[in-house]
Amino acid sequence: MFNFFRRKKTPELVVESVNDGANEVAEKSVTDLAEIAFLPTAQLDVVELSTPPLEEPSLLNTVEATETPDSVVEGEAENPVQVSTQEATAPTESVGWLVRLRQGLAKTGTGIKHVFIEHKVDEALFEQLEDALLLADVGVNATAQVMEKVRARVKKERIDDAKNVKQVVKDVLVEILKPLEKVLDVDAHLPLVLMIAGVNGAGKTTSIGKLTHHLQQSGKSIVLAAGDTFRAAAREQLAVWGERNGVTVIAQESGDPAAVVFDAIASAQAKKTNVVIADTAGRLPTQLHLMDELKKIKRVADKSMAGAPHEVILVLDGSIGQNALMQVKAFDEAVGLTGLIVTKLDGSAKGGVLAALAVDRQIPVYFIGVGEGVHDLQTFDAVEFVDALLD
């Protein structure tokens, strides 16, 4: 677990703008690959965005004044620009991650915990527990599995105290959620290429900013690829996160997102950067042409660096409940997911969806988010999660 209580001075942002020079593609020794004949030249123009004089609008002011905030497009409660001023001060020691996690899961846990208050261990308790799990979006399959194991253990151990049944439920949920635990191995490749996908409003841009901050705490260097060339404000929003975290952003005003990712990987290889995080446009699984574009980005990344992207991570809105399972299934079949980031678990009483994911589609959950600040994205720990849910 990383500690985010230290405040770091944000360096100046460097945006590398890609030249659109398809005529020089042959120099990349990939002329036999017709699929990437559109790719721009590897030569990059570097533009340093330093803090302008007071009479000139800065990048931050420009984004606030002219572009749609991330809170509107990505469905977040605050946009990155607003968070940059409000989250400048690290949280105090008294408000740690576990406290924030417990607060975030309060809506989900209340209904389940209420079952064990002044209740006898009888069939009525089991029925109420089953209803509470279903209302928390644990899902039919996972709920059935939980109830089967809880009933068997209560009977075997002759438990007659509702408080002890609660402990049994906690143990069973931890057992189900444990397979979702997995640490992102940042040192597996140099650079490690992450492709971030998700539907509109899931919080991809915000999650990328938080993830960048998270990885920087372990001393990793990062480059961001603005692969969302579909949405007008996407490049500017990613640039704001880049400035906040002091990292390079590879972008172009228009063009093929696969080209942007290709050049970001090439830049990272040349500079020995540890991690490339590639943003992609939000898309619904039913938008087949956009899903095909995602497949294309993955293929081109592999031609830029064999095996890339090494991680294909889906950002899930935890408040959508069972719809999350459909999204995971569609994106996994299209591009082969290696991990998940589950956001907005504090937004509703549907946090039990992680148990549903563990039973129906066992894809690792690398990070969970329960707030808007850069400190509110942490690695998933099953014991911490269940303790916060039911304590």
C-alpha positions as YAML, in Angstrom:
chain: A
units: angstrom
residues:
- id: 1
  name: MET
  ca: [0.00, 0.00, 0.00]
- id: 2
  name: PHE
  ca: [1.37, 3.33, -0.95]
- id: 3
  name: ASN
  ca: [1.41, 6.38, 1.32]
- id: 4
  name: PHE
  ca: [0.16, 9.59, -0.27]
- id: 5
  name: PHE
  ca: [0.63, 11.95, 2.67]
- id: 6
  name: ARG
  ca: [3.58, 13.79, 1.14]
- id: 7
  name: ARG
  ca: [2.90, 16.75, -1.08]
- id: 8
  name: LYS
  ca: [5.05, 16.94, -4.18]
- id: 9
  name: LYS
  ca: [5.85, 20.00, -6.21]
- id: 10
  name: THR
  ca: [4.35, 19.64, -9.70]
- id: 11
  name: PRO
  ca: [6.95, 20.07, -12.46]
- id: 12
  name: GLU
  ca: [6.16, 21.81, -15.72]
- id: 13
  name: LEU
  ca: [4.18, 19.85, -18.28]
- id: 14
  name: VAL
  ca: [5.81, 18.83, -21.52]
- id: 15
  name: VAL
  ca: [3.43, 18.04, -24.35]
- id: 16
  name: GLU
  ca: [4.96, 16.25, -27.30]
- id: 17
  name: SER
  ca: [2.91, 17.03, -30.40]
- id: 18
  name: VAL
  ca: [3.05, 14.45, -33.17]
- id: 19
  name: ASN
  ca: [3.84, 15.62, -36.71]
- id: 20
  name: ASP
  ca: [1.59, 14.10, -39.32]
- id: 21
  name: GLY
  ca: [4.15, 12.94, -41.87]
- id: 22
  name: ALA
  ca: [2.99, 9.72, -43.41]
- id: 23
  name: ASN
  ca: [5.58, 10.02, -46.25]
- id: 24
  name: GLU
  ca: [8.39, 9.16, -43.85]
- id: 25
  name: VAL
  ca: [6.82, 5.97, -42.54]
- id: 26
  name: ALA
  ca: [9.11, 3.88, -44.70]
- id: 27
  name: GLU
  ca: [12.03, 4.98, -42.53]
- id: 28
  name: LYS
  ca: [10.49, 3.07, -39.62]
- id: 29
  name: SER
  ca: [11.30, -0.26, -41.36]
- id: 30
  name: VAL
  ca: [7.66, -1.25, -41.28]
- id: 31
  name: THR
  ca: [6.82, -0.82, -44.95]
- id: 32
  name: ASP
  ca: [5.75, -4.43, -45.11]
- id: 33
  name: LEU
  ca: [3.04, -3.76, -42.53]
- id: 34
  name: ALA
  ca: [0.20, -2.23, -44.51]
- id: 35
  name: GLU
  ca: [-1.89, -1.80, -41.40]
- id: 36
  name: ILE
  ca: [0.31, 0.97, -39.98]
- id: 37
  name: ALA
  ca: [1.07, 2.81, -43.20]
- id: 38
  name: PHE
  ca: [-0.86, 5.73, -41.78]
- id: 39
  name: LEU
  ca: [1.53, 6.19, -38.88]
- id: 40
  name: PRO
  ca: [3.21, 9.59, -38.50]
- id: 41
  name: THR
  ca: [6.92, 10.09, -38.40]
- id: 42
  name: ALA
  ca: [8.70, 9.24, -35.17]
- id: 43
  name: GLN
  ca: [10.19, 12.73, -35.03]
- id: 44
  name: LEU
  ca: [8.38, 14.74, -32.38]
- id: 45
  name: ASP
  ca: [8.12, 18.46, -31.83]
- id: 46
  name: VAL
  ca: [8.52, 19.25, -28.15]
- id: 47
  name: VAL
  ca: [6.56, 22.18, -26.77]
- id: 48
  name: GLU
  ca: [7.16, 23.19, -23.17]
- id: 49
  name: LEU
  ca: [4.16, 24.75, -21.48]
- id: 50
  name: SER
  ca: [5.56, 26.89, -18.72]
- id: 51
  name: THR
  ca: [3.52, 29.13, -16.43]
- id: 52
  name: PRO
  ca: [2.51, 32.21, -18.46]
- id: 53
  name: PRO
  ca: [2.40, 35.80, -17.21]
- id: 54
  name: LEU
  ca: [-0.68, 36.79, -15.25]
- id: 55
  name: GLU
  ca: [-2.17, 38.72, -18.15]
- id: 56
  name: GLU
  ca: [-2.09, 35.63, -20.37]
- id: 57
  name: PRO
  ca: [-4.48, 32.70, -19.79]
- id: 58
  name: SER
  ca: [-2.78, 29.54, -18.60]
- id: 59
  name: LEU
  ca: [-3.59, 26.02, -19.78]
- id: 60
  name: LEU
  ca: [-5.67, 25.42, -16.68]
- id: 61
  name: ASN
  ca: [-7.70, 28.58, -17.17]
- id: 62
  name: THR
  ca: [-8.21, 27.79, -20.84]
- id: 63
  name: VAL
  ca: [-9.58, 24.33, -20.07]
- id: 64
  name: GLU
  ca: [-11.89, 25.68, -17.40]
- id: 65
  name: ALA
  ca: [-13.23, 28.42, -19.62]
- id: 66
  name: THR
  ca: [-13.61, 26.69, -22.95]
- id: 67
  name: GLU
  ca: [-13.87, 22.93, -22.53]
- id: 68
  name: THR
  ca: [-16.50, 20.63, -21.12]
- id: 69
  name: PRO
  ca: [-15.41, 19.63, -17.59]
- id: 70
  name: ASP
  ca: [-14.50, 16.02, -16.98]
- id: 71
  name: SER
  ca: [-17.27, 15.84, -14.41]
- id: 72
  name: VAL
  ca: [-19.83, 16.28, -17.19]
- id: 73
  name: VAL
  ca: [-18.32, 13.94, -19.77]
- id: 74
  name: GLU
  ca: [-16.85, 11.30, -17.50]
- id: 75
  name: GLY
  ca: [-19.60, 11.44, -14.89]
- id: 76
  name: GLU
  ca: [-17.38, 12.52, -12.00]
- id: 77
  name: ALA
  ca: [-18.50, 14.83, -9.25]
- id: 78
  name: GLU
  ca: [-15.54, 17.14, -9.84]
- id: 79
  name: ASN
  ca: [-13.36, 17.83, -12.85]
- id: 80
  name: PRO
  ca: [-9.56, 17.50, -12.77]
- id: 81
  name: VAL
  ca: [-9.02, 21.27, -12.72]
- id: 82
  name: GLN
  ca: [-11.18, 21.75, -9.65]
- id: 83
  name: VAL
  ca: [-9.62, 18.79, -7.90]
- id: 84
  name: SER
  ca: [-6.14, 20.21, -8.50]
- id: 85
  name: THR
  ca: [-6.85, 23.08, -6.12]
- id: 86
  name: GLN
  ca: [-8.96, 21.22, -3.60]
- id: 87
  name: GLU
  ca: [-6.69, 18.18, -3.37]
- id: 88
  name: ALA
  ca: [-3.41, 20.07, -3.23]
- id: 89
  name: THR
  ca: [-3.23, 19.37, 0.49]
- id: 90
  name: ALA
  ca: [-2.71, 15.72, 1.39]
- id: 91
  name: PRO
  ca: [-5.26, 14.20, 3.78]
- id: 92
  name: THR
  ca: [-4.38, 14.13, 7.45]
- id: 93
  name: GLU
  ca: [-3.21, 10.93, 9.12]
- id: 94
  name: SER
  ca: [-6.56, 10.64, 10.91]
- id: 95
  name: VAL
  ca: [-8.43, 10.34, 7.60]
- id: 96
  name: GLY
  ca: [-6.61, 7.35, 6.16]
- id: 97
  name: TRP
  ca: [-7.51, 5.06, 3.32]
- id: 98
  name: LEU
  ca: [-9.43, 2.60, 5.49]
- id: 99
  name: VAL
  ca: [-11.57, 5.38, 6.90]
- id: 100
  name: ARG
  ca: [-12.37, 6.67, 3.42]
- id: 101
  name: LEU
  ca: [-13.06, 3.14, 2.22]
- id: 102
  name: ARG
  ca: [-15.43, 2.50, 5.11]
- id: 103
  name: GLN
  ca: [-17.22, 5.78, 4.44]
- id: 104
  name: GLY
  ca: [-17.46, 4.99, 0.74]
- id: 105
  name: LEU
  ca: [-18.96, 1.53, 1.31]
- id: 106
  name: ALA
  ca: [-21.37, 2.69, 4.02]
- id: 107
  name: LYS
  ca: [-24.39, 2.66, 1.71]
- id: 108
  name: THR
  ca: [-23.66, -0.89, 0.60]
- id: 109
  name: GLY
  ca: [-22.84, -2.27, 4.03]
- id: 110
  name: THR
  ca: [-25.72, -0.76, 5.99]
- id: 111
  name: GLY
  ca: [-28.37, -3.06, 4.53]
- id: 112
  name: ILE
  ca: [-26.28, -6.18, 5.19]
- id: 113
  name: LYS
  ca: [-25.18, -5.23, 8.71]
- id: 114
  name: HIS
  ca: [-28.76, -4.47, 9.74]
- id: 115
  name: VAL
  ca: [-29.63, -8.17, 9.33]
- id: 116
  name: PHE
  ca: [-27.48, -9.13, 12.32]
- id: 117
  name: ILE
  ca: [-28.90, -6.59, 14.79]
- id: 118
  name: GLU
  ca: [-31.01, -8.23, 17.52]
- id: 119
  name: HIS
  ca: [-31.95, -11.19, 15.40]
- id: 120
  name: LYS
  ca: [-32.11, -14.89, 16.21]
- id: 121
  name: VAL
  ca: [-30.26, -17.37, 14.04]
- id: 122
  name: ASP
  ca: [-33.18, -18.85, 12.16]
- id: 123
  name: GLU
  ca: [-34.58, -19.16, 8.66]
- id: 124
  name: ALA
  ca: [-35.86, -15.58, 8.77]
- id: 125
  name: LEU
  ca: [-32.30, -14.33, 9.28]
- id: 126
  name: PHE
  ca: [-31.06, -16.28, 6.27]
- id: 127
  name: GLU
  ca: [-33.89, -14.95, 4.11]
- id: 128
  name: GLN
  ca: [-33.16, -11.36, 5.13]
- id: 129
  name: LEU
  ca: [-29.45, -11.87, 4.51]
- id: 130
  name: GLU
  ca: [-30.16, -13.23, 1.03]
- id: 131
  name: ASP
  ca: [-32.35, -10.23, 0.22]
- id: 132
  name: ALA
  ca: [-29.70, -7.82, 1.52]
- id: 133
  name: LEU
  ca: [-26.98, -9.40, -0.63]
- id: 134
  name: LEU
  ca: [-29.16, -9.20, -3.73]
- id: 135
  name: LEU
  ca: [-29.98, -5.55, -3.04]
- id: 136
  name: ALA
  ca: [-26.25, -4.86, -2.71]
- id: 137
  name: ASP
  ca: [-25.82, -6.26, -6.25]
- id: 138
  name: VAL
  ca: [-23.83, -9.26, -5.15]
- id: 139
  name: GLY
  ca: [-25.67, -11.05, -7.94]
- id: 140
  name: VAL
  ca: [-27.74, -14.23, -8.06]
- id: 141
  name: ASN
  ca: [-24.85, -16.66, -8.57]
- id: 142
  name: ALA
  ca: [-22.58, -15.11, -5.94]
- id: 143
  name: THR
  ca: [-25.45, -14.75, -3.45]
- id: 144
  name: ALA
  ca: [-26.36, -18.42, -3.87]
- id: 145
  name: GLN
  ca: [-22.74, -19.37, -3.27]
- id: 146
  name: VAL
  ca: [-22.49, -17.18, -0.17]
- id: 147
  name: MET
  ca: [-25.72, -18.49, 1.31]
- id: 148
  name: GLU
  ca: [-24.76, -22.13, 0.70]
- id: 149
  name: LYS
  ca: [-21.42, -21.72, 2.48]
- id: 150
  name: VAL
  ca: [-22.85, -19.66, 5.34]
- id: 151
  name: ARG
  ca: [-25.66, -22.15, 6.01]
- id: 152
  name: ALA
  ca: [-23.24, -25.09, 5.95]
- id: 153
  name: ARG
  ca: [-20.80, -23.50, 8.37]
- id: 154
  name: VAL
  ca: [-23.50, -22.24, 10.76]
- id: 155
  name: LYS
  ca: [-24.94, -25.74, 10.90]
- id: 156
  name: LYS
  ca: [-21.55, -27.44, 11.28]
- id: 157
  name: GLU
  ca: [-20.36, -25.10, 14.04]
- id: 158
  name: ARG
  ca: [-23.79, -24.85, 15.69]
- id: 159
  name: ILE
  ca: [-23.67, -21.05, 15.69]
- id: 160
  name: ASP
  ca: [-26.58, -19.50, 17.56]
- id: 161
  name: ASP
  ca: [-25.43, -15.87, 17.81]
- id: 162
  name: ALA
  ca: [-26.20, -13.48, 14.93]
- id: 163
  name: LYS
  ca: [-22.94, -11.62, 15.52]
- id: 164
  name: ASN
  ca: [-21.03, -14.83, 14.87]
- id: 165
  name: VAL
  ca: [-23.03, -15.38, 11.68]
- id: 166
  name: LYS
  ca: [-21.82, -11.96, 10.56]
- id: 167
  name: GLN
  ca: [-18.23, -13.14, 11.00]
- id: 168
  name: VAL
  ca: [-19.01, -16.22, 8.91]
- id: 169
  name: VAL
  ca: [-20.39, -13.98, 6.15]
- id: 170
  name: LYS
  ca: [-17.20, -11.90, 6.26]
- id: 171
  name: ASP
  ca: [-15.04, -15.02, 5.97]
- id: 172
  name: VAL
  ca: [-17.05, -16.32, 3.02]
- id: 173
  name: LEU
  ca: [-16.93, -12.98, 1.18]
- id: 174
  name: VAL
  ca: [-13.15, -12.76, 1.68]
- id: 175
  name: GLU
  ca: [-12.80, -16.28, 0.29]
- id: 176
  name: ILE
  ca: [-14.81, -15.32, -2.81]
- id: 177
  name: LEU
  ca: [-13.02, -12.00, -3.38]
- id: 178
  name: LYS
  ca: [-9.45, -13.21, -2.76]
- id: 179
  name: PRO
  ca: [-8.91, -14.40, -6.37]
- id: 180
  name: LEU
  ca: [-9.45, -10.82, -7.57]
- id: 181
  name: GLU
  ca: [-6.35, -9.62, -5.73]
- id: 182
  name: LYS
  ca: [-3.36, -9.03, -7.97]
- id: 183
  name: VAL
  ca: [-0.56, -6.50, -7.82]
- id: 184
  name: LEU
  ca: [0.25, -4.62, -11.02]
- id: 185
  name: ASP
  ca: [3.81, -5.65, -11.91]
- id: 186
  name: VAL
  ca: [5.25, -2.37, -13.16]
- id: 187
  name: ASP
  ca: [8.73, -3.84, -13.61]
- id: 188
  name: ALA
  ca: [7.64, -6.69, -15.90]
- id: 189
  name: HIS
  ca: [8.53, -4.69, -19.03]
- id: 190
  name: LEU
  ca: [10.38, -1.51, -19.96]
- id: 191
  name: PRO
  ca: [8.25, 0.29, -20.76]
- id: 192
  name: LEU
  ca: [5.14, -1.35, -19.35]
- id: 193
  name: VAL
  ca: [2.30, -0.39, -21.71]
- id: 194
  name: LEU
  ca: [-1.17, -0.01, -20.21]
- id: 195
  name: MET
  ca: [-4.22, 0.46, -22.44]
- id: 196
  name: ILE
  ca: [-7.17, 1.94, -20.55]
- id: 197
  name: ALA
  ca: [-10.66, 1.29, -21.90]
- id: 198
  name: GLY
  ca: [-14.22, 1.84, -20.73]
- id: 199
  name: VAL
  ca: [-17.62, 3.26, -21.54]
- id: 200
  name: ASN
  ca: [-18.50, 6.94, -21.48]
- id: 201
  name: GLY
  ca: [-18.83, 8.24, -17.94]
- id: 202
  name: ALA
  ca: [-16.90, 5.45, -16.22]
- id: 203
  name: GLY
  ca: [-14.14, 7.88, -15.18]
- id: 204
  name: LYS
  ca: [-11.23, 6.85, -17.42]
- id: 205
  name: THR
  ca: [-9.51, 10.24, -17.57]
- id: 206
  name: THR
  ca: [-9.76, 10.77, -13.82]
- id: 207
  name: SER
  ca: [-8.59, 7.22, -13.13]
- id: 208
  name: ILE
  ca: [-5.56, 7.72, -15.40]
- id: 209
  name: GLY
  ca: [-4.62, 10.83, -13.44]
- id: 210
  name: LYS
  ca: [-4.98, 9.00, -10.12]
- id: 211
  name: LEU
  ca: [-3.09, 5.96, -11.44]
- id: 212
  name: THR
  ca: [-0.26, 8.19, -12.65]
- id: 213
  name: HIS
  ca: [0.01, 9.74, -9.20]
- id: 214
  name: HIS
  ca: [-0.12, 6.29, -7.60]
- id: 215
  name: LEU
  ca: [2.72, 4.89, -9.73]
- id: 216
  name: GLN
  ca: [4.85, 7.98, -9.20]
- id: 217
  name: GLN
  ca: [4.89, 7.28, -5.48]
- id: 218
  name: SER
  ca: [7.09, 4.26, -6.21]
- id: 219
  name: GLY
  ca: [9.44, 6.37, -8.32]
- id: 220
  name: LYS
  ca: [8.24, 5.29, -11.75]
- id: 221
  name: SER
  ca: [8.48, 7.58, -14.78]
- id: 222
  name: ILE
  ca: [5.37, 7.77, -16.93]
- id: 223
  name: VAL
  ca: [4.25, 9.01, -20.35]
- id: 224
  name: LEU
  ca: [0.58, 9.49, -21.21]
- id: 225
  name: ALA
  ca: [-0.81, 8.83, -24.69]
- id: 226
  name: ALA
  ca: [-3.89, 10.90, -25.54]
- id: 227
  name: GLY
  ca: [-5.53, 8.16, -27.59]
- id: 228
  name: ASP
  ca: [-9.00, 9.66, -27.19]
- id: 229
  name: THR
  ca: [-8.99, 11.74, -30.36]
- id: 230
  name: PHE
  ca: [-12.76, 11.43, -30.67]
- id: 231
  name: ARG
  ca: [-13.78, 13.77, -27.84]
- id: 232
  name: ALA
  ca: [-12.82, 17.43, -28.20]
- id: 233
  name: ALA
  ca: [-11.88, 18.04, -24.56]
- id: 234
  name: ALA
  ca: [-10.06, 14.76, -23.98]
- id: 235
  name: ARG
  ca: [-6.59, 16.00, -24.98]
- id: 236
  name: GLU
  ca: [-6.87, 19.11, -22.81]
- id: 237
  name: GLN
  ca: [-8.14, 17.13, -19.81]
- id: 238
  name: LEU
  ca: [-5.30, 14.65, -20.06]
- id: 239
  name: ALA
  ca: [-2.88, 17.57, -20.39]
- id: 240
  name: VAL
  ca: [-4.20, 18.98, -17.12]
- id: 241
  name: TRP
  ca: [-3.59, 15.68, -15.39]
- id: 242
  name: GLY
  ca: [-0.15, 15.58, -16.99]
- id: 243
  name: GLU
  ca: [0.67, 19.00, -15.56]
- id: 244
  name: ARG
  ca: [-0.64, 18.05, -12.15]
- id: 245
  name: ASN
  ca: [1.61, 14.98, -12.05]
- id: 246
  name: GLY
  ca: [4.51, 16.47, -14.04]
- id: 247
  name: VAL
  ca: [4.55, 13.87, -16.82]
- id: 248
  name: THR
  ca: [4.87, 13.97, -20.60]
- id: 249
  name: VAL
  ca: [1.72, 13.78, -22.73]
- id: 250
  name: ILE
  ca: [1.91, 12.53, -26.32]
- id: 251
  name: ALA
  ca: [-0.98, 13.99, -28.31]
- id: 252
  name: GLN
  ca: [-2.17, 15.34, -31.61]
- id: 253
  name: GLU
  ca: [-5.18, 17.50, -32.32]
- id: 254
  name: SER
  ca: [-6.73, 15.01, -34.72]
- id: 255
  name: GLY
  ca: [-5.85, 11.75, -36.34]
- id: 256
  name: ASP
  ca: [-5.77, 8.05, -35.67]
- id: 257
  name: PRO
  ca: [-5.54, 7.10, -31.97]
- id: 258
  name: ALA
  ca: [-3.39, 4.08, -32.85]
- id: 259
  name: ALA
  ca: [-0.79, 6.48, -34.28]
- id: 260
  name: VAL
  ca: [-0.66, 8.41, -31.00]
- id: 261
  name: VAL
  ca: [-0.15, 5.21, -29.01]
- id: 262
  name: PHE
  ca: [2.52, 4.04, -31.47]
- id: 263
  name: ASP
  ca: [4.54, 7.23, -31.01]
- id: 264
  name: ALA
  ca: [4.07, 7.25, -27.24]
- id: 265
  name: ILE
  ca: [5.60, 3.78, -27.02]
- id: 266
  name: ALA
  ca: [8.46, 4.80, -29.32]
- id: 267
  name: SER
  ca: [9.13, 7.88, -27.17]
- id: 268
  name: ALA
  ca: [9.08, 5.82, -23.97]
- id: 269
  name: GLN
  ca: [11.50, 3.28, -25.42]
- id: 270
  name: ALA
  ca: [13.92, 6.02, -26.47]
- id: 271
  name: LYS
  ca: [13.79, 7.71, -23.07]
- id: 272
  name: LYS
  ca: [13.72, 4.53, -20.96]
- id: 273
  name: THR
  ca: [10.40, 5.57, -19.43]
- id: 274
  name: ASN
  ca: [8.93, 2.99, -17.06]
- id: 275
  name: VAL
  ca: [5.24, 3.14, -17.95]
- id: 276
  name: VAL
  ca: [3.07, 4.17, -20.91]
- id: 277
  name: ILE
  ca: [-0.61, 4.77, -20.09]
- id: 278
  name: ALA
  ca: [-2.75, 4.98, -23.22]
- id: 279
  name: ASP
  ca: [-6.14, 6.66, -22.95]
- id: 280
  name: THR
  ca: [-8.85, 5.56, -25.38]
- id: 281
  name: ALA
  ca: [-12.20, 7.01, -26.35]
- id: 282
  name: GLY
  ca: [-15.21, 5.97, -24.30]
- id: 283
  name: ARG
  ca: [-17.39, 3.51, -26.16]
- id: 284
  name: LEU
  ca: [-20.35, 1.24, -25.60]
- id: 285
  name: PRO
  ca: [-19.85, -2.47, -26.31]
- id: 286
  name: THR
  ca: [-22.66, -2.21, -28.87]
- id: 287
  name: GLN
  ca: [-20.70, 0.34, -30.93]
- id: 288
  name: LEU
  ca: [-18.95, -2.24, -33.07]
- id: 289
  name: HIS
  ca: [-16.92, 0.25, -35.14]
- id: 290
  name: LEU
  ca: [-15.44, 1.72, -31.96]
- id: 291
  name: MET
  ca: [-14.72, -1.72, -30.56]
- id: 292
  name: ASP
  ca: [-12.90, -2.49, -33.81]
- id: 293
  name: GLU
  ca: [-10.87, 0.68, -33.31]
- id: 294
  name: LEU
  ca: [-9.85, -0.61, -29.87]
- id: 295
  name: LYS
  ca: [-8.68, -3.86, -31.45]
- id: 296
  name: LYS
  ca: [-6.68, -1.85, -33.97]
- id: 297
  name: ILE
  ca: [-4.94, 0.15, -31.24]
- id: 298
  name: LYS
  ca: [-3.94, -3.11, -29.59]
- id: 299
  name: ARG
  ca: [-2.55, -4.55, -32.84]
- id: 300
  name: VAL
  ca: [-0.55, -1.42, -33.65]
- id: 301
  name: ALA
  ca: [0.84, -1.24, -30.10]
- id: 302
  name: ASP
  ca: [2.15, -4.78, -30.57]
- id: 303
  name: LYS
  ca: [3.93, -3.69, -33.76]
- id: 304
  name: SER
  ca: [5.53, -0.78, -31.94]
- id: 305
  name: MET
  ca: [6.70, -3.08, -29.14]
- id: 306
  name: ALA
  ca: [6.26, -6.85, -29.20]
- id: 307
  name: GLY
  ca: [3.74, -7.94, -26.60]
- id: 308
  name: ALA
  ca: [2.27, -4.47, -26.04]
- id: 309
  name: PRO
  ca: [-0.07, -3.51, -24.56]
- id: 310
  name: HIS
  ca: [1.03, -5.63, -21.65]
- id: 311
  name: GLU
  ca: [-2.06, -4.73, -19.64]
- id: 312
  name: VAL
  ca: [-5.54, -4.02, -20.99]
- id: 313
  name: ILE
  ca: [-7.47, -2.46, -18.12]
- id: 314
  name: LEU
  ca: [-11.18, -1.72, -18.09]
- id: 315
  name: VAL
  ca: [-12.44, 1.14, -15.94]
- id: 316
  name: LEU
  ca: [-15.81, 0.15, -14.44]
- id: 317
  name: ASP
  ca: [-18.36, 2.38, -12.78]
- id: 318
  name: GLY
  ca: [-19.13, 0.45, -9.59]
- id: 319
  name: SER
  ca: [-22.51, 2.12, -9.23]
- id: 320
  name: ILE
  ca: [-24.04, 0.44, -12.30]
- id: 321
  name: GLY
  ca: [-24.40, -2.93, -10.59]
- id: 322
  name: GLN
  ca: [-25.00, -6.01, -12.74]
- id: 323
  name: ASN
  ca: [-24.45, -4.03, -15.96]
- id: 324
  name: ALA
  ca: [-20.77, -4.18, -15.05]
- id: 325
  name: LEU
  ca: [-20.78, -7.89, -15.83]
- id: 326
  name: MET
  ca: [-22.03, -7.24, -19.36]
- id: 327
  name: GLN
  ca: [-19.34, -4.61, -19.94]
- id: 328
  name: VAL
  ca: [-16.58, -6.88, -18.68]
- id: 329
  name: LYS
  ca: [-17.77, -9.72, -20.89]
- id: 330
  name: ALA
  ca: [-17.95, -7.54, -24.04]
- id: 331
  name: PHE
  ca: [-14.57, -5.85, -23.59]
- id: 332
  name: ASP
  ca: [-12.87, -9.08, -22.55]
- id: 333
  name: GLU
  ca: [-14.08, -10.86, -25.67]
- id: 334
  name: ALA
  ca: [-12.97, -7.94, -27.86]
- id: 335
  name: VAL
  ca: [-9.49, -7.16, -26.53]
- id: 336
  name: GLY
  ca: [-8.71, -9.63, -23.75]
- id: 337
  name: LEU
  ca: [-8.84, -7.83, -20.42]
- id: 338
  name: THR
  ca: [-6.03, -8.35, -17.93]
- id: 339
  name: GLY
  ca: [-7.37, -6.21, -15.10]
- id: 340
  name: LEU
  ca: [-10.03, -3.83, -13.80]
- id: 341
  name: ILE
  ca: [-10.24, -0.47, -12.08]
- id: 342
  name: VAL
  ca: [-13.56, -0.15, -10.24]
- id: 343
  name: THR
  ca: [-14.58, 3.44, -9.53]
- id: 344
  name: LYS
  ca: [-17.42, 5.20, -7.70]
- id: 345
  name: LEU
  ca: [-17.99, 2.47, -5.14]
- id: 346
  name: ASP
  ca: [-19.05, 5.28, -2.82]
- id: 347
  name: GLY
  ca: [-21.82, 6.45, -5.15]
- id: 348
  name: SER
  ca: [-24.53, 3.90, -4.37]
- id: 349
  name: ALA
  ca: [-25.44, 0.77, -2.43]
- id: 350
  name: LYS
  ca: [-24.17, -1.52, -5.20]
- id: 351
  name: GLY
  ca: [-20.62, -2.23, -4.00]
- id: 352
  name: GLY
  ca: [-21.37, -5.95, -3.85]
- id: 353
  name: VAL
  ca: [-20.83, -6.13, -7.60]
- id: 354
  name: LEU
  ca: [-17.21, -7.15, -6.91]
- id: 355
  name: ALA
  ca: [-18.46, -10.46, -5.53]
- id: 356
  name: ALA
  ca: [-20.53, -10.94, -8.67]
- id: 357
  name: LEU
  ca: [-17.43, -10.29, -10.78]
- id: 358
  name: ALA
  ca: [-15.42, -12.78, -8.72]
- id: 359
  name: VAL
  ca: [-17.94, -15.55, -9.37]
- id: 360
  name: ASP
  ca: [-19.03, -14.80, -12.95]
- id: 361
  name: ARG
  ca: [-15.90, -13.31, -14.57]
- id: 362
  name: GLN
  ca: [-12.73, -13.68, -12.53]
- id: 363
  name: ILE
  ca: [-10.60, -10.82, -13.85]
- id: 364
  name: PRO
  ca: [-8.18, -9.20, -11.36]
- id: 365
  name: VAL
  ca: [-9.17, -5.90, -9.77]
- id: 366
  name: TYR
  ca: [-5.98, -3.87, -9.66]
- id: 367
  name: PHE
  ca: [-7.46, -0.75, -8.09]
- id: 368
  name: ILE
  ca: [-10.67, 0.54, -6.53]
- id: 369
  name: GLY
  ca: [-11.78, 4.13, -6.11]
- id: 370
  name: VAL
  ca: [-14.06, 5.54, -3.43]
- id: 371
  name: GLY
  ca: [-13.65, 9.27, -3.90]
- id: 372
  name: GLU
  ca: [-12.62, 12.14, -6.15]
- id: 373
  name: GLY
  ca: [-9.13, 12.88, -4.81]
- id: 374
  name: VAL
  ca: [-5.86, 11.52, -6.17]
- id: 375
  name: HIS
  ca: [-5.48, 9.60, -2.90]
- id: 376
  name: ASP
  ca: [-8.76, 7.75, -3.38]
- id: 377
  name: LEU
  ca: [-7.45, 5.11, -5.78]
- id: 378
  name: GLN
  ca: [-5.77, 2.19, -4.04]
- id: 379
  name: THR
  ca: [-4.87, -1.42, -4.69]
- id: 380
  name: PHE
  ca: [-7.66, -3.87, -4.00]
- id: 381
  name: ASP
  ca: [-7.38, -5.93, -0.83]
- id: 382
  name: ALA
  ca: [-10.18, -8.41, -0.11]
- id: 383
  name: VAL
  ca: [-9.80, -8.34, 3.68]
- id: 384
  name: GLU
  ca: [-9.74, -4.54, 3.79]
- id: 385
  name: PHE
  ca: [-12.74, -4.36, 1.50]
- id: 386
  name: VAL
  ca: [-14.88, -6.78, 3.53]
- id: 387
  name: ASP
  ca: [-13.84, -5.24, 6.85]
- id: 388
  name: ALA
  ca: [-14.82, -1.79, 5.56]
- id: 389
  name: LEU
  ca: [-18.09, -3.20, 4.26]
- id: 390
  name: LEU
  ca: [-19.31, -5.02, 7.36]
- id: 391
  name: ASP
  ca: [-17.52, -3.53, 10.38]
...
